[in-house]
Amino acid sequence: MNVPRIPLQHFPDVVMHASESQVKQHPDYTAAKSGSIVAAERLVDDIVSTEAIQRLRGLTKADYVKMVPVHALETDGVNEIPTALAIRLAEELGFELWAEVVQTNTVGHTGADGFHRLANQAEFAGNLASGVHVVVDDFVGQGGTLANLVGYIHSQGGTVACATVLTGKPYSASIASDDAALTRLRGIHGQKLEDWWKAQFGFGFDCLTRSEARYLENTPDADAIRNRIVAARPPRGY
């Protein structure tokens, strides 16, 4: 697996619209997550935040901006929340919806632990025009999916101004990597683990999100990290 990530040291905090409980307790949440665009539109209309929209306006100074939603197949169907959110925000901000980029694998991140998320990286493909983009998802946990979509857009010649999600873990809003945390991580696990990581995923620790780096830092045994990553991957031929 070779994921085209970039370092995110100066990436702005992810713009969230509501608390996790507010979103997940909404009567349309399950249907929206399972493939109903109508339910997703109702959910977004009820949850979208005027304050968050203003923050996005302040982060996007370009004249022409494209909203790129994470289009992913999940266990129960295609998650339509990112698309519904991107449509609503594009209308509010006068941006273009760009729906030609899709996630090409099923990662099963919903409800998964950190090692499952780290082991099963989202991969993207699709046509992409150059210019400024905003990436859109329904939820941010460790921030890996957003980081991978940002990396894909950069690999295709575009740039990303910011990211927005309907909800997520408050501590995960800051996905920009922390130099001090990276120094600690490298001090704990050494170059050998980072070399292994690069061989597995195609990027080094400098491209980890803050939450990913913290998760690895809190696992003191490098062998345990390697074993958990390998165990969390689907069997070969899956």
N, C-alpha and C positions, 0 to 999 in steps of 0.2 A: 504494500500500500504506500503510495507516494502522494501525500497531501500538500498542495501548494500554499502553505501558510507563509505569513510575513510576521516580523516582530510588531507588537502592538503597543509599544511603550507610550505613545502619545495619543492613543485612540480615546475618544471621549466616552464617558460613562454611558451605558445603554439606557435609553429613555423608556421607562416603564409607565404603563397607564393605570394599573390598579394592583391591589393586593392579590396574592394567590388564592386566598379563601373567597374573595369577591368573584373571581373568575370561575373557579371550579364549582362553586355552589350555584352558579347561574343555571336555570332550567334548560338552556340550549347548549350548554358546554359539551356534553357527551355526544350529541348528534353532530355538532360542529366539528369535533375532533375526529368523528367517524366518517365524514364525507358529505355532510349537508351544507351546501353553501348558503342556503336560506337561513338555517340555524346560525351559521357563523356570522352572517350579516346582522342578524338580530342581536347576537351576543356583543359584537363589536359596537353597534349603535348604542347599546346600553352602557358599555364599559369605557369607551374611548374618552380620554381626558383632554379637556381644553388646555390645561396647563402643559401637558406633555406635547401637544401640538405646537404650542408657542415655543417650547424648548427646541423642538425639531426645526422650526422656522429659523431660530437663531443659530443653529448648527449648520444650516445649508444655505450658503451665500451665493451659490452658482445660479445662473439664469435658467439652466436646463438640468433638471435632476430626475433620475429614474428610481422608482421604488421597486426593489427586487425581493419578493417574498420567498421564503423557504417552502418549496413545493415538495412534500414528502409523503410517501406511502407508509402508513403505520399499521399496527396489528389489525385494527378494525376498519381500515380504509384510508383514503387520502385526507390528511388533516387540512381542512379548509380555512382555519382561523388566520394563518399568515396572509393568505390571499385576500380574505375579506378585510383585514386590517390595512393591507397595502392599498386596496381600492379606496377605502374611506379616507385614508391619509392623502392619497394622490389627489382626490377631489378637494379636500380641505386646503391643501398647500399649493395646488396648481402644478403638480408634478405628473410625470408619466408613469403608468404601471408598466413594468417590464417583466413579463411572465414566461420568457423563453428559456430561463435557467431552471433546471430541475435537479433534485437530489436523485442520484442514480442507484442508491442502495438503501435497504431498510435496516436501521440501526437499533430500534427498540429502546430508545432512551427513556421513554415515559415510565417513571417509577423505578428506573434502574439505579444501581449503586455507581459510585465514582469510577471503579475499575471497568465496569461494563461500558460506561460512557467513553473512557479513555481508549479502551481497546477497539471499540467500534466507531470509527471516525466517519462522519458524513462526507460523501463525495458528490461532486456536482459536475454537470455538463450542460451545454447549450450555447446558443448564440448570445453574444454580448457586445453592445456598442461601447465605444470609448466614452469617457466623460465621468460625471459625478453620480454616485449612487448612494441610496440608503437601503440597508438590508433589514428585512422585517421577519420576525418569527412570533410564535405564540408565547414562548416561554424561554427563559434563560436560566440554566442550572450552573454548569461549569463554564459555559460560554464557548464550548468547542465547535458547535455547529455554526454559530455566528462567525467565529474565527476562520473556519474553513471556507465559508462563503465569501468572506472578505478576501481571503487569499486567492480564491478562484477568480474573483473579479479583477484583482490586481494582475493575476497571471494572464488575463485576456486583454490587458491594456487599459482597464478602467481604474478609477479611484473610488474610495468609500468615505463619505463624510461622517457617517454615524450609523448606529443601529437602534432599532426600536422593537419592543416586544409588548404584548398585551399584559404579561405578568412575569414573575420570576422570583428567585431568591434575592432579597435586598442586598446581601453581601456580594452577589454575583454581578451587580450592575457595573462594577468597575472590572472590566476584562483586561485592561492594560497591564502588562507584566510589570512587576516590581523588581528593580535592580537588586535591592537588598535581599528579597526573597530568592531570586535566582542565585545570588552568591551563597546563601545558606544551603539551597538545594544542591548546588555543585559541591559544596563543602561536605555535605552529608554523604552523597552518593558517588561523587568522583566522576572522572571523565569516562570511565568504562561504561557506566549506565547510560550516559548521554550518547555515547557512540552507538550503543545497542538501540537506543530510542530512535536515533536518526536512521538506522538501518531498517527499523520496523515501519516508521511513519514518514520519513523523508524530511523531517525538520527537527531542529534541536530545541533545547530548553528555552532559548530566547524567544521562541514562537509560542510557548505555552501561555494560556490565559492565567490571570492571577489565581483563580480558584483551582485550576489544574496544578499549578506549581505548588500551591499550599497543600493540596491533597497528597502529592508525591512527597513533599517535605515531611508531612505527618506520618509517613510510612517509613520507618527508619532502616528497614532491611531491603537492600537493592534486589536480592534474590527473590524476596516476597513480591516485589513489584513485578519483576519479569514473570514469575509464576502466575500471578493473578491476571496479568494482561493476557498471557497465553490461554489460560483457562476460560477467560471471559469471551474469547472469540468463538464464532460458530465453527462447527466441524468442517474440515476441508470438503469441498464439493457441495456445501450448503447453498 
